[in-house]
Amino acid sequence: MKKAPILLTLCSLILVLSSCTTQLAKLERSNDYGELFNGAVAFYEKGQYGKAKVLFERIQPFYRGSEYSEKIRYYWAYCEYYSGLYQLAAYQFGVFYGTYARSPLAEEAQYMEAYSLYLDSPGPDLEQSSSEGAVVAMQNFLNRYPASQYYQEANDIIDELQVRFETKAYQTAKLYYKLSTGLSFRNYLEAALTSFQSFKTDYPDSKFNEELMFLSVETSFKLANNSIFSLKEERFDKTLDLYKDFVERFPVSEYSDQAKNYFDRSTNELNKLKTN
């Protein structure tokens, strides 16, 4: 007797799902496009976005060029969005504002295209090309609608994605550094040094610069110390220059003593070279 309510609930759920499936099947056999449109909207309003999309996709060619076409494309885009299919949603929102540029909904659609790309973008540990696409789309939106109600949200998203790019660049630079301490370190010293310099150029105000500028000094010293004789002087001079840049930028640093050690060792090596 205690299991009866659960059985009733399951039976009710099965009946509802069966009813929805039957309703969709019936609509798919219909050639009444007004009925199909209303059925699609009804599914949408119930949150049954997959079923709604099936019908919107079917009737869209029939209504192309009519007053219903704009509504269909708008609903269709949100069906993809609410289904978590953000790449498809971005595409549909892009088609919407590209086709209906004068629509009152065009601003929302262009923002939602960029926002969908943002939701589809990965964390900083993964490749960031889709995040870059989201930034471009969001910036295009801001250029087109500088007084938009979505202005602050769009800027916040761009800032967040820039932090992801910065973090990804930092992680890449540190990866080269870690590789430069392995068995094949000579192959990665120059790559690590280049990545540190690129990071400083691309993110001059980053919180990671103190660490990476110190690692530039360390890596430059290791590169010079492991170079052939004809390159040693030039590379030890480079280490001194990097040290001076580091001290100028961070006169008080947790890395000061270590950096000074590399400076002193580089100076000693240069003195030896000049006396030989």
Secondary structure, 3 states (H helix, E strand, C coil): CCCHHHHHHHHHHHHHHHHHHHHHHHHHHCCCHHHHHHHHHHHHHCCCHHHHHHHHHHHHHHHCCCHHHHHHHHHHHHHHHHCCCHHHHHHHHHHHHHHCCCCCCHHHHHHHHHHHHHHHCCCCCCCCHHHHHHHHHHHHHHHHCCCCCCHHHHHHHHHHHHHHHHHHHHHHHHHHHHHCCCCCCHHHHHHHHHHHHHHHHHCCCCCCHHHHHHHHHHHHHHHHHCCCHHHHHHHHHHHHHHHHHHHHHCCCCCCHHHHHHHHHHHHHHHHHHHHC
